[in-house]
Amino acid sequence: MGRALESVWNPSYYGKELVLIRAGNHAFPIDLVTSSSNTADTRGVRHGWATEHLALAASRDEQREQLLRTCYLVSMAARMRRDRPDLLSCQAEEVLRSVPEALSMTQAASLLAGVLVRPLGGRATASGAASDEDPRFPGIASADAWAIAMEGSHRRGMYTVTDVHDIEWGTLSREGSGGQVTEGNAQQLLPLASVWLRGSTPVADVVERAYRIRVRRESVLLGHLRTLSDTVSPTGRLFATLGDGLSGIVSGAAGVRSAVKAANSWTAGQMHSGAGVAALDEEGVVGARHRSHFSLHVTKTLKGTAHRQRLMHEFGEVLSSDAADSAVSFLTALEEAGPGAPGYHHLAHARRWHTWWCMHLPPRQRGSFSRLLESPRAGAADT
């Protein structure tokens, strides 16, 4: 879509969203969208779009902040229109005024939390990234640098991928009383969502308060990812290739485990990551990447437990009997909760990686695992 625009429109990205900006008071070129509301093209891609006009302040820093806040507003409205084809207006504030009647409190909190607010606001972060660093994450190597680093032949080391677990709703402990291990983005916004749904707070005030909360939370994420990157740097390099995770090549698994421990300690109670690692072999980077993503998935089935593989799993490491029970229990609970339950997509991943799972489970757990995946619902989730 960006390439199809006239040169006067400036396409860019805000988090995961495409944002189009044009000087002056103009209508959006609706002919570039296949309908006035959300739609699915022949590849099954759903999209929504919304618009907003703003008058920029004189100061350059203030202009940047205004643009970032407006991008947050418009992105939320676009998501609403993507999911609600009955919303005919494309004006962002008008779209969001429908939230109290259209969404539950948890849905409203999820909407406020679902839009990324990066690049982070503020002069320091705007100028803090070097040319080979991600502008959203000063101090962390960009995905472009990763692509260049991978151009050569890599036969040694460990492919590593990390991910923040349960970044939206946080992780509950599966030990003892089952308290909260980490807080999620959407959890932080539940009180504001409750106020919003009462209908007495203007959309502009809700957005302003939510934006400040999101910037603070993204700042915590930046510190978490930088701790991962800095701690692993003596043994390798991680790159900002994922929304809330990193990937790269390190010399050994021990350095990755130390980095995950350090990052999780830095953000204790707020967010924590797991890491999957896989040795490079004759299949090269592509094969190691697939295996490391499987191992990352193993850590997700153990989050909230005391098992050491909740922090990092190395492909080829068979789980202990207790850890295997915990992993199968996690997947069984998702199957019982059914489609639509948070995290249900992990069942689809487990079915895709059935053979690898059986390689990593003791014999006693393989039968129950296979029976679980024979359920007609298992693996039916949207991945």
N, C-alpha and C positions, 0 to 999 in steps of 0.2 A: 504494500500500500504506500509506504514511504516513497518508493521510487516512482510511483505513478503520479505523485503530486506535482503541481506547478513549482517552479523554483522558489516562489515567494513563501511557500510553506517550509518550515524547518522541522524535519522529523528527528526524534531522539527517543531515548529510553528513560523511563522512570521506574526503577525496580524491574518488574517483568513487563510493564506496560509500554506500548508505543504511544508517544505523546507528540502531537502536531501543533506547532505554534506559528502564528502569523501576525505581524504588526497590523494594527488597525482593527476596525469593527467589521468582521466578515462572518458570513454563514459558513458552516462546515460543508465541504463539497460532497454532498450526500450521494452523488452518482458513483463515488468510489466504494460505497457500501452496498451490498446486494439487497438490503431492505432497510427500512427506517428503524428497525429494532434488531434484537439479536437474531442470529441465523447460523446455520451450519453449511459450510461449503461442501464440495464433493469429497473432500478428505475428512469430513466429520469434525472440522475445527469450529468451535463455537466462539463467538465474539460479541461484544457489546461496545457501544461508544456513547460518549456524552461530551458536552461542551460547556465552556464558561468564559465570560469576558472579564478582564481585570484591568484596572488602571495602575500602572507601575509607578512606584515612588521615584524620587530623584536619585537617591543613593544607590550605588551599584550593589552593595551588600543587601540592602532592603529589597531591591528588585529580585535578587536571587532567592531570598527567603519567601517573598510573595509567590514567585513561580513554583517553588517546591511545595508550598502549602496548597496552591491551586491544583497542582498535579495530583496531590493526595486526594483532594475533593473529587476531581474529575474521574480518577481511577476507581474510586469506590462507586460512583454513580454508574460508570461503565460496567462494573461487575454486576450491579443490580439489574441493569437492562439486559445483560447477557442471560441472567437467570430468570428474569421476569418479562416475557414477551408482551405482557399486557400493559407495560409502562410505555406510553406513547411519547411523552415529553423527552427531549434529549438534554434539557437544561439541568445542570448537575444538582443545584440546590433543590429544584422542584422534584427531581427524582428521589433524592434522599429524604424529602419530607414525607414520603410514603412509607418509610421504614417502620414507624410505630404501629401501623396497621398491617404491615406485610411480614414482619420478622419477629421471632421470639427473642428473648433477651440474649440467649447464647448465640443465636444467629447474628444479632446485631453486633455483639462483641467480636465475633469471628470476622464480620465485615470490616470493622474498624482495625482489626489486627492483621487482616489478610493482605493488605496493600503494603509493600515495602516502602520505606521512606528514604531509602538511599538514593542519591548521594546524601550523606549526612549534612545537616545545616551547620553554618558557622564558618568563619574565616579560616580558623586553624586547619580544619579538615579539608577545606577547599584547596588550600595551597600545600597540604602536607604530603601528597602522594608524588613519588618520583615517576619518571617517564615509564619505567618498567613495572610500576605498581598499579594495582586496581584503584581507580579514583574514588571508589566507594569505601575502600579499605586501605587507607594510608599505612604503609609498612608491610603490606602483604603483596607478594608477586602476582601480577595479573595473569589471566588466562592466555593472553597473547604471548607472554614470556614462556608459559608452559608449552605452547605450541612450538615455539622456536627450540626450546630445550629438547623436545621429543623428536626433532628432525633427525638427530643422529641415531646410531644403533645402540640399544641398551640391552645388555645381556646379564647384567649383574644388579643386585639390589632388590628392594621390595617396593612394589606398587602399593601406595597407601591412599585410602579415601576416608574422610571423616564426615560426620553429620551430627548436628545438634538434635538430640532426641526430644520429641514431644514439644517442639518450640511453641505450638499454639496453646495447648492446654496443660502442659507440665507433666511430670512423671510422679506417680504414686508409688510408695514403697510397697513391695510385695513381701516384706519381712515384718514380723511383729504386728504392731497396731495398724500398719498401713497408712502412715502419715504422708505428707507431701514432701517429695525429694527435691523437686524443682518447680518453679512457677512458670506458667506459660504466658505468651503475649496476650492472648485473648482473656485469660484470667484477670490480668491487670486492668482490662477495660470493662469488666462486668459491672462495676458500680456506675460508670459513665453510661453504659448501655441501658441500665435500669432507669436512670434519669431521662435518657433520650426517649425511651418507650412510654414514659408518662406524658410526653407530648408538650411539656411546658418550656423546653429549652430550644432556642433557635438552632437550626442546622449549623450556622456559622460558628456558634459557640461550641457546639459538640465537636466539630472538626478541629477547631483551634486547640481544645483541651486534649483531644485524642492525638493530634499531631505531636504535641509536646511530650506525651507519654511514649509515643512510638520512637521519637528521636532519642530519648533517654535509653530506651530498651535497645535500640540499634547500636548505641554507644557501648553498652555492655557487651553486645555481640562482637563488636569490633575488638574490644579488649580480650575477649575469649579467643577469637581467631588469631589475634596477634600473639597471644601466649602460646598457642599451638605452634605457630610458624616460628617464633623466636626460639622456643625450646628444642625443636627438632632440627634447627639449622646446622648444628655441628655434624649431623649425620645425613643431611639431605635438604631438600627444599620442597615446600608445599605451596600450591598456587590457588588463587581464588577462582576455582572453576565451577563452584556450586553456590546456590543461594545462601545457605548457612553452613557450608562445609568446604573443605579443602582437599586437594589431591596432589600427588607428586611421587617422587622416587626417593627413598631413603636407603641407607646402607644396611640397616637391620631393624628388627621389630622392637628391640629394647628401647631404642630412642623414641619410637612412636608411643609406646606405653608411657614413658616418662612425660612426654608432651601432653598426652591426654590427661594424665593425673594432674599436671600443673595447671592446665586450662580449667579443668573441673574444680580444682581447689580455688582458683581465682574467682570463679563465678558460683561458688557453693551456694546452694539454695535458689539460684536464679536460672542457671542453665547448665547442661552438661552434654558432652559429646561422647560418641563411640567411634572406633576406628576399625576398618577392615584392612588387612595386609595380605599380600600374596607375592611369592617369589617370582621374579622374572625368569622365563625359560625360553625354549626355542619358539614358542608362540609369540614372544615379544610383549609389547605393551598392551595390545588389544586383549590377548588371553588373560594376562595378569589383571587387567582392569575388571573383567567379568568376575574373576575369582575373588578379587578384593571386595567387590560389591556384594557378593554372596556373604562373605565374612562380616561385612558391615551389618547385613541383615541379621546375622546370628546375634550380634550385640543388641539389636533392637528387641529380640525375643527375651533377652535377659535383663533389660533395663528395670531398675527398681529392686533388683536382687543383690545379694552379696557376692555372687560369682565373679571371679576376676575377668571372665570374658565379656562382662557387661561393658568394660572399658575398651578392650581390643581383642579381636579374634584373628588368628593367623590361619589362612587356608591350609588344611591338612591336619590341624590339631583336633583330635577327637574329644568331644565334650565328656566330662565326668558324668557318672550316672545321675548325680543330683542336678547338675546343670542341664542335662538332657531332659530330665523330668520338668524342670522349670520352663524350658523352651517349649516343650509339647503342651504344657499346661497353659502357657500364654496363647498359643495358637488355638487350643481347644476353647478357651474362653471367648476368643473372637468369633469362632464358628457358632458358638451358642448364642452370642449377641446378635449375629446375623448381619446381612448387608446394611450399610448405613452407619454401623457402629464405628466410632473413631478407631483408626488403625486396621480396619477390616482388610485393606489392600495387602496386608502382610501375608494373608492366606494365599493370595494370587502369586506373590513372590515365592512362597514355600512350594506351591505346586510346580512352578516353573523350574525350581531348583531341587526337585524331589530327589534325583539321583545324588546330588552333592550332599543333601541333608543326610541321606542314609549312610554316606561315607563318613559323616562326622558324628553319628549317633552310635552309642553302644548297642549291641544286638537286642537287648531287652526293650529298648524304646522304638525300634524300627517298625514293629508291627502296629503299635498304637498310632505312630505318626502316619503310616500309610493308610490306615483305616480312616483317620481324620480327613485326609485329602481325598478320599473316595466320596465324601459328602457331596451331593449335587450342588450345594451352595459354595463350597470352598473353591476359591479361585475365580468366582464370578464377579469380583469387585473391579472397579475402575482403577487401573494402575497408573 
